[in-house]
């Protein structure tokens, strides 16, 4: 058997890639990598690090020695925003064979065990987009501050009033996309980087007719590291929702062939 054939076999060991943006996640990254790779289904991981000064990227490079065919890293200079990290990851994944592309946080606020449920919702149950939702029956929070819960609830309520997308958890960041969703959306038209990015991606998928399901999850407050929430992100979410709806009256998110 040729070396090329061996490489291709290893590369096809998973149909799924999990994209995790990081900034100063040294306390979580190794635990997250090992947890994901311990799951019963094989997943690949793409870490997108925005120049973490705490050495997050260096830890990923060390782990790549152990997981050379399933752990990947994109290093970027400086904090460029969650949305741009995911867009870079989506484009990276689309250049490869992956059929299912996941968004996930590194801080264990998203339980890696739930990846299997999101995967099943798309791979077996006929959905195009599966959202790990805090606001459907069975979902909820552990140790999340009440002010943050109210901000999130109000943001989702507000987004639904303006955009009519009928999704309970519009700002959720724990998601499985079928490849066809990301191939159909013109990713260069996604303009926001914080809360509004998550809303805009869901809005685009809904406008393009994809089947969306919300899967209940329990969202847990991080133990290691600090939150990336800021006033600018909240402001973007408020103004961004209005811009998303206005933009859609005159433009399509569909990628032109």
N, C-alpha and C positions, 0 to 999 in steps of 0.2 A: 504494500500500500504506500502511495506516495506521500511525502510530507504535506503537500497541498491538500490532499484528501483528508488527512488527519486534522488539519486546521479547520477545514470546512465542517467536519463533523462536530468539533468542539464548538464552533461558532453557532451551530444550529441547536445547541443544547437547551435553549429556552426560546419560547415565542414571545416572551414578555420582558420589558425593560422598565425599571423603576427609576424615575428621575428625582433626585434629592438635591435641591440647592442648599448650600451651606455658607455660613459666615460665623466663625468662632464657635464651632461645634466639636471641639476636641474632646470634651467630656462625654459626648454621645456617639461619635462616628464609629468607633470600633465595635461598640455594643450593637449598634444598628446593623452594621454590615454582617456581623456574625449571626444575629437573629434572623435576618432575611435569608441568609444562605442555609439556615437550619430548617427552613420550612419544607413541608412535604412536596410542594411543587417547586421546580427550579426557576428562579428568577435571575435576571441580570440587573446590575446596579450601575447607574451613571450618576456620579457626584459632580456637581457644578459648583466650584468654590470661587467666591469673589474676593480672593486675596486675603483670606483669614490670617491675621497676625498671630493667632494662637497656635499655628502649626497644623490645622485641620488637613490641608492638602498633603503635607508631608506624611501624616499618619495614613492617609489613603494610599499614597505611593508605597509605603511599607507594606500595607495589606495586599497590594497588587502582586507582590511577590508570591503570596500564598494563594491568591485568586486571580491568576493572570488572564483567564478566559471569560471571566464573568463580572469583574469589577473595573469600571472605566472612570476616567477623570478628565474634566475640562477645567482648566484654570483660567480665571479672568482677573484683570487688574482692577481692584477697587469694587465698591458696592454699586452694582448697576441695576439692581431691582429684581424682585421675584419674577415678574412677568418676562423680562428679557432673558432670565436664566431658563425658564421653562420653554420659551420659544426656541432658544438655542438647542435645548435638549430634544424638543420635538423634531427639529430639522435633522439633528444627528441621528435620531432613531429612524426617521423616514428614509435615510440614506442606507439603512441596513434592513435586516429581514424581519424585524419585530412586528407582530400582529396586534399586540396589546401594549399600550404605553400608559404608565401610571405616574401620577403626581403624589408626593408624600413629603411630610416634614421629617426632619432628622431627630427631633427632640422627644420622641415617643408619645407625643400628644395623639398621634395616630398609632394604633396598635398594629404591628406588622402581621399578626395573625389574621386580621381582617382583609388582607390582600387576597386571600383565597376566596372570600365571599364576593369581593368586587370582581375578581377574575371569573368566577362562576356566573355572575349576573350577565357578563358580556359573552363569554365563550360558550356557555351552555343554554342560557335563558333568552337569548335573542335580543339583548339590549345593545345599543351602540355606545352608550355612556353610562357608567355607574358611579354614583356620588356617595361617598361615605357621609351620611347625614346625621347631624345632631338633633334635628327637629322633626323627624318622623317617629312614629310609635316604636319604642324600644331604644331610641337614641337618647343621648344626654351628656352630662359633664361629670368629671371628678376633679375637685379642688380648683376649678376655674373661678376667678374673682367675679362677683356678681356684676360689677360695672362692665367687665368685658363681655359677659353673657348678654347683658342688655344692649350693648353696642352692636353685637353680632345679630341679635334678634331684630333690632330696629333696622339694621342695614338690610337684612333679608326681606323684611316687610316692605321697606321703602323701595327696594329694587323690584319687587313684584308689582307694586302699585304703578311704577313708571314703565316697566318693560313687559309686563304680562307674561312672564315666562313660566309661571306656575311651578316653581321649584322652591321647596321650603328652606333649604340651606344654600342660598345663592353664593355665599362667600366661602363655601367649603373648599378645602385644598387637598382632600384625599379622594383621588379620582382615578378611574380606569377608562381610557379611551380605546375604542377599536381603531385600528389603523386608518380605516376609510374616513373617519371623522376628521383626523388631522390632515389627510390628503385632500379633503374637500374644502376645508376652511383655508382661506388665504391668510396665512399666519402673519404676513407683512402688514395686514390691516388691523391686527390686534395692537392697540396703542397704549394700554395702561399697564402699570407695574405692581400695584398693590391689591387692595380689595377689589378694585374695579377690574383688574385683569381676570380674576376668577369669575366675576359676573359676566364680563364680555365674552369669555370662552363659552360659557353655558348659553348665553344669549345667542351667539352665532350658531351653536349646534342646534338649538331649538328652531331658529329661523330657517335653517337648512333642512329641517324635517327629520332629524335623527331621533331615535327612541331613547329616552332618558329615564333612568330609574334611580330612586334614592334608597340606599341600604342603611339601616340604622347602625350607628357606631357610638361608642362611648369615648368622648374626647377628654383626655387627661392633661392637666396642667404640667408643664415641663418641670423636671427636677434639676437638671443640669443646664447651665447657660442662662441667657436672658432673652426676653421677648423682643421681637423685631418691630412691634407695633409702634407707630408714631402718629403725631397729629397730621402730618402731610399725607399719610396713607388714608386716614379717615376722611380728610378733605377731598382727596382724589375719589374716594368711594362716593361721596355725596354728589360732587359735580360730574364725575365720570358717568354715572348712571343716566343723567340727563343727556350727556353727549352721545352715549351709546344709542339711546333710542332715537335721538334727532338724526344721527348719522345714518341709521338704518332706513330712514324714510327716502334717502337719496342714493344709497349705495348697497351693494350686496357683499356678504362675506364669502361668497362662493369663489373659489380659485378659478381663474380663467385658463383653459388649456391652450 
